[in-house]
Amino acid sequence: MGNGGPGSDGQTLASSPADKKKAAKYLEEELLPHTKSAGNMAAGGGAVKPPFIGPVAGPVR
């Protein structure tokens, strides 16, 4: 096993105050919003709509 445990790429965790602030900023501004969006889509809150192509024919009688 490497320094960071299973699946680690060998990088170490942030230890300086500046590195910790950068990591927290990334989590709050990038990771959390994307995670929330994915959760909303999974729960049905983010419907994907196909692009408008043209009029659709009515039912066949």
A tleap script that builds the chain and sets N, CA, C and O, in Angstrom:
source leaprc.protein.ff14SB
mol = sequence {
  NMET GLY ASN GLY GLY PRO GLY SER ASP GLY
  GLN THR LEU ALA SER SER PRO ALA ASP LYS
  LYS LYS ALA ALA LYS TYR LEU GLU GLU GLU
  LEU LEU PRO HIE THR LYS SER ALA GLY ASN
  MET ALA ALA GLY GLY GLY ALA VAL LYS PRO
  PRO PHE ILE GLY PRO VAL ALA GLY PRO VAL
  CARG
}
set mol.1.N position { 0.829 -1.179 0.000 }
set mol.1.CA position { 0.000 0.000 0.000 }
set mol.1.C position { 0.872 1.239 0.000 }
set mol.1.O position { 1.964 1.245 0.567 }
set mol.2.N position { 0.372 2.305 -0.651 }
set mol.2.CA position { 1.115 3.553 -0.669 }
set mol.2.C position { 0.826 4.391 0.559 }
set mol.2.O position { 0.229 3.915 1.525 }
set mol.3.N position { 1.245 5.615 0.515 }
set mol.3.CA position { 1.060 6.515 1.651 }
set mol.3.C position { -0.397 6.846 1.928 }
set mol.3.O position { -0.769 7.077 3.078 }
set mol.4.N position { -1.220 6.871 0.899 }
set mol.4.CA position { -2.595 7.310 1.061 }
set mol.4.C position { -3.603 6.192 1.159 }
set mol.4.O position { -4.801 6.474 1.193 }
set mol.5.N position { -3.195 4.955 1.206 }
set mol.5.CA position { -4.128 3.848 1.332 }
set mol.5.C position { -4.547 3.305 -0.025 }
set mol.5.O position { -3.962 3.657 -1.050 }
set mol.6.N position { -5.554 2.453 -0.031 }
set mol.6.CA position { -5.995 1.825 -1.273 }
set mol.6.C position { -6.463 2.846 -2.300 }
set mol.6.O position { -7.190 3.781 -1.963 }
set mol.7.N position { -6.054 2.672 -3.535 }
set mol.7.CA position { -6.473 3.552 -4.604 }
set mol.7.C position { -5.767 4.887 -4.627 }
set mol.7.O position { -6.105 5.749 -5.438 }
set mol.8.N position { -4.803 5.075 -3.763 }
set mol.8.CA position { -4.110 6.355 -3.684 }
set mol.8.C position { -3.121 6.496 -4.825 }
set mol.8.O position { -2.557 5.512 -5.303 }
set mol.9.N position { -2.920 7.732 -5.254 }
set mol.9.CA position { -1.927 7.978 -6.292 }
set mol.9.C position { -0.606 8.418 -5.672 }
set mol.9.O position { 0.283 8.881 -6.387 }
set mol.10.N position { -0.463 8.282 -4.368 }
set mol.10.CA position { 0.790 8.596 -3.698 }
set mol.10.C position { 0.885 10.021 -3.211 }
set mol.10.O position { 1.886 10.380 -2.591 }
set mol.11.N position { -0.133 10.870 -3.467 }
set mol.11.CA position { -0.093 12.241 -2.994 }
set mol.11.C position { -0.409 12.285 -1.508 }
set mol.11.O position { -1.088 11.405 -0.978 }
set mol.12.N position { 0.089 13.317 -0.843 }
set mol.12.CA position { -0.189 13.465 0.577 }
set mol.12.C position { -1.312 14.465 0.777 }
set mol.12.O position { -1.630 15.247 -0.119 }
set mol.13.N position { -1.905 14.435 1.948 }
set mol.13.CA position { -2.982 15.363 2.264 }
set mol.13.C position { -2.421 16.748 2.520 }
set mol.13.O position { -1.263 16.891 2.912 }
set mol.14.N position { -3.237 17.771 2.301 }
set mol.14.CA position { -2.818 19.151 2.544 }
set mol.14.C position { -2.565 19.338 4.037 }
set mol.14.O position { -3.362 18.907 4.869 }
set mol.15.N position { -1.457 19.980 4.365 }
set mol.15.CA position { -1.159 20.186 5.775 }
set mol.15.C position { -0.941 21.651 6.133 }
set mol.15.O position { -1.101 22.023 7.296 }
set mol.16.N position { -0.582 22.488 5.171 }
set mol.16.CA position { -0.383 23.901 5.487 }
set mol.16.C position { -1.740 24.605 5.486 }
set mol.16.O position { -2.663 24.161 4.803 }
set mol.17.N position { -1.870 25.695 6.242 }
set mol.17.CA position { -3.146 26.424 6.252 }
set mol.17.C position { -3.581 26.883 4.858 }
set mol.17.O position { -4.770 26.847 4.540 }
set mol.18.N position { -2.635 27.311 4.032 }
set mol.18.CA position { -2.978 27.762 2.678 }
set mol.18.C position { -3.511 26.601 1.836 }
set mol.18.O position { -4.489 26.759 1.106 }
set mol.19.N position { -2.868 25.438 1.937 }
set mol.19.CA position { -3.334 24.275 1.176 }
set mol.19.C position { -4.711 23.829 1.650 }
set mol.19.O position { -5.545 23.418 0.842 }
set mol.20.N position { -4.952 23.908 2.952 }
set mol.20.CA position { -6.254 23.519 3.486 }
set mol.20.C position { -7.347 24.464 2.993 }
set mol.20.O position { -8.458 24.029 2.689 }
set mol.21.N position { -7.031 25.765 2.913 }
set mol.21.CA position { -8.001 26.732 2.414 }
set mol.21.C position { -8.317 26.469 0.941 }
set mol.21.O position { -9.473 26.548 0.524 }
set mol.22.N position { -7.273 26.155 0.151 }
set mol.22.CA position { -7.495 25.854 -1.268 }
set mol.22.C position { -8.350 24.606 -1.420 }
set mol.22.O position { -9.228 24.559 -2.281 }
set mol.23.N position { -8.106 23.603 -0.603 }
set mol.23.CA position { -8.887 22.367 -0.674 }
set mol.23.C position { -10.342 22.622 -0.282 }
set mol.23.O position { -11.260 22.110 -0.923 }
set mol.24.N position { -10.549 23.412 0.768 }
set mol.24.CA position { -11.912 23.727 1.203 }
set mol.24.C position { -12.645 24.531 0.142 }
set mol.24.O position { -13.827 24.295 -0.104 }
set mol.25.N position { -11.959 25.476 -0.489 }
set mol.25.CA position { -12.569 26.292 -1.545 }
set mol.25.C position { -12.996 25.408 -2.708 }
set mol.25.O position { -14.088 25.579 -3.250 }
set mol.26.N position { -12.137 24.461 -3.097 }
set mol.26.CA position { -12.477 23.535 -4.187 }
set mol.26.C position { -13.721 22.721 -3.824 }
set mol.26.O position { -14.629 22.572 -4.641 }
set mol.27.N position { -13.757 22.199 -2.605 }
set mol.27.CA position { -14.901 21.392 -2.193 }
set mol.27.C position { -16.191 22.203 -2.241 }
set mol.27.O position { -17.209 21.728 -2.744 }
set mol.28.N position { -16.147 23.427 -1.718 }
set mol.28.CA position { -17.349 24.250 -1.650 }
set mol.28.C position { -17.796 24.784 -3.007 }
set mol.28.O position { -18.994 24.846 -3.282 }
set mol.29.N position { -16.846 25.169 -3.857 }
set mol.29.CA position { -17.205 25.828 -5.112 }
set mol.29.C position { -17.323 24.889 -6.306 }
set mol.29.O position { -18.023 25.210 -7.266 }
set mol.30.N position { -16.670 23.760 -6.273 }
set mol.30.CA position { -16.678 22.857 -7.425 }
set mol.30.C position { -17.378 21.532 -7.120 }
set mol.30.O position { -18.342 21.164 -7.791 }
set mol.31.N position { -16.898 20.832 -6.125 }
set mol.31.CA position { -17.383 19.477 -5.878 }
set mol.31.C position { -18.815 19.454 -5.339 }
set mol.31.O position { -19.647 18.696 -5.837 }
set mol.32.N position { -19.113 20.273 -4.329 }
set mol.32.CA position { -20.434 20.244 -3.714 }
set mol.32.C position { -21.554 20.604 -4.688 }
set mol.32.O position { -22.551 19.882 -4.736 }
set mol.33.N position { -21.442 21.691 -5.475 }
set mol.33.CA position { -22.531 21.991 -6.417 }
set mol.33.C position { -22.765 20.886 -7.444 }
set mol.33.O position { -23.910 20.586 -7.782 }
set mol.34.N position { -21.687 20.280 -7.940 }
set mol.34.CA position { -21.844 19.200 -8.920 }
set mol.34.C position { -22.481 17.976 -8.277 }
set mol.34.O position { -23.290 17.290 -8.903 }
set mol.35.N position { -22.118 17.703 -7.036 }
set mol.35.CA position { -22.698 16.564 -6.326 }
set mol.35.C position { -24.184 16.800 -6.077 }
set mol.35.O position { -24.996 15.888 -6.231 }
set mol.36.N position { -24.538 18.025 -5.691 }
set mol.36.CA position { -25.957 18.345 -5.482 }
set mol.36.C position { -26.740 18.212 -6.784 }
set mol.36.O position { -27.846 17.672 -6.786 }
set mol.37.N position { -26.179 18.697 -7.888 }
set mol.37.CA position { -26.854 18.593 -9.182 }
set mol.37.C position { -27.077 17.136 -9.573 }
set mol.37.O position { -28.150 16.770 -10.053 }
set mol.38.N position { -26.073 16.322 -9.366 }
set mol.38.CA position { -26.202 14.897 -9.696 }
set mol.38.C position { -27.269 14.242 -8.832 }
set mol.38.O position { -28.039 13.415 -9.319 }
set mol.39.N position { -27.320 14.601 -7.569 }
set mol.39.CA position { -28.343 14.056 -6.678 }
set mol.39.C position { -29.736 14.471 -7.103 }
set mol.39.O position { -30.665 13.664 -7.059 }
set mol.40.N position { -29.894 15.733 -7.519 }
set mol.40.CA position { -31.196 16.206 -7.995 }
set mol.40.C position { -31.622 15.467 -9.255 }
set mol.40.O position { -32.791 15.111 -9.399 }
set mol.41.N position { -30.689 15.235 -10.161 }
set mol.41.CA position { -31.022 14.501 -11.386 }
set mol.41.C position { -31.447 13.080 -11.059 }
set mol.41.O position { -32.400 12.562 -11.641 }
set mol.42.N position { -30.749 12.458 -10.138 }
set mol.42.CA position { -31.083 11.082 -9.759 }
set mol.42.C position { -32.454 11.018 -9.097 }
set mol.42.O position { -33.157 10.016 -9.227 }
set mol.43.N position { -32.835 12.067 -8.396 }
set mol.43.CA position { -34.125 12.103 -7.710 }
set mol.43.C position { -35.246 12.604 -8.616 }
set mol.43.O position { -36.391 12.708 -8.175 }
set mol.44.N position { -34.938 12.915 -9.865 }
set mol.44.CA position { -35.955 13.361 -10.807 }
set mol.44.C position { -36.120 14.871 -10.864 }
set mol.44.O position { -37.038 15.363 -11.519 }
set mol.45.N position { -35.264 15.605 -10.203 }
set mol.45.CA position { -35.386 17.056 -10.186 }
set mol.45.C position { -34.691 17.736 -11.343 }
set mol.45.O position { -34.828 18.948 -11.510 }
set mol.46.N position { -33.963 17.009 -12.131 }
set mol.46.CA position { -33.236 17.605 -13.252 }
set mol.46.C position { -33.573 16.885 -14.536 }
set mol.46.O position { -32.774 16.096 -15.039 }
set mol.47.N position { -34.747 17.150 -15.068 }
set mol.47.CA position { -35.185 16.475 -16.285 }
set mol.47.C position { -34.351 16.929 -17.481 }
set mol.47.O position { -34.098 18.120 -17.667 }
set mol.48.N position { -33.940 15.976 -18.267 }
set mol.48.CA position { -33.199 16.274 -19.489 }
set mol.48.C position { -34.208 16.341 -20.626 }
set mol.48.O position { -34.939 15.384 -20.881 }
set mol.49.N position { -34.239 17.481 -21.304 }
set mol.49.CA position { -35.200 17.668 -22.384 }
set mol.49.C position { -34.484 17.584 -23.722 }
set mol.49.O position { -33.441 18.212 -23.903 }
set mol.50.N position { -35.035 16.806 -24.678 }
set mol.50.CA position { -34.402 16.734 -25.997 }
set mol.50.C position { -34.530 18.076 -26.711 }
set mol.50.O position { -35.468 18.827 -26.447 }
set mol.51.N position { -33.609 18.382 -27.604 }
set mol.51.CA position { -33.708 19.645 -28.343 }
set mol.51.C position { -34.925 19.633 -29.271 }
set mol.51.O position { -35.351 18.577 -29.740 }
set mol.52.N position { -35.470 20.812 -29.527 }
set mol.52.CA position { -36.627 20.929 -30.421 }
set mol.52.C position { -36.195 20.632 -31.849 }
set mol.52.O position { -35.258 21.240 -32.367 }
set mol.53.N position { -36.881 19.701 -32.471 }
set mol.53.CA position { -36.524 19.313 -33.849 }
set mol.53.C position { -37.555 19.862 -34.835 }
set mol.53.O position { -37.185 20.299 -35.925 }
set mol.54.N position { -38.799 19.850 -34.486 }
set mol.54.CA position { -39.847 20.329 -35.373 }
set mol.54.C position { -41.190 19.852 -34.863 }
set mol.54.O position { -41.267 19.210 -33.815 }
set mol.55.N position { -42.251 20.161 -35.594 }
set mol.55.CA position { -43.574 19.737 -35.156 }
set mol.55.C position { -43.685 18.217 -35.122 }
set mol.55.O position { -43.054 17.511 -35.910 }
set mol.56.N position { -44.482 17.744 -34.213 }
set mol.56.CA position { -44.695 16.313 -34.080 }
set mol.56.C position { -46.071 15.963 -34.628 }
set mol.56.O position { -47.044 16.663 -34.349 }
set mol.57.N position { -46.163 14.896 -35.396 }
set mol.57.CA position { -47.439 14.451 -35.972 }
set mol.57.C position { -48.352 13.959 -34.869 }
set mol.57.O position { -47.904 13.398 -33.869 }
set mol.58.N position { -49.636 14.179 -35.068 }
set mol.58.CA position { -50.633 13.714 -34.095 }
set mol.58.C position { -50.809 12.201 -34.184 }
set mol.58.O position { -50.164 11.542 -34.999 }
set mol.59.N position { -51.678 11.661 -33.350 }
set mol.59.CA position { -51.893 10.203 -33.356 }
set mol.59.C position { -52.536 9.738 -34.667 }
set mol.59.O position { -53.320 10.461 -35.282 }
set mol.60.N position { -52.193 8.537 -35.069 }
set mol.60.CA position { -52.736 7.947 -36.289 }
set mol.60.C position { -54.106 7.357 -35.954 }
set mol.60.O position { -54.260 6.667 -34.946 }
set mol.61.N position { -55.111 7.634 -36.813 }
set mol.61.CA position { -56.477 7.136 -36.552 }
set mol.61.C position { -56.848 6.047 -37.495 }
set mol.61.O position { -57.956 5.516 -37.419 }
savepdb mol mol.pdb
quit
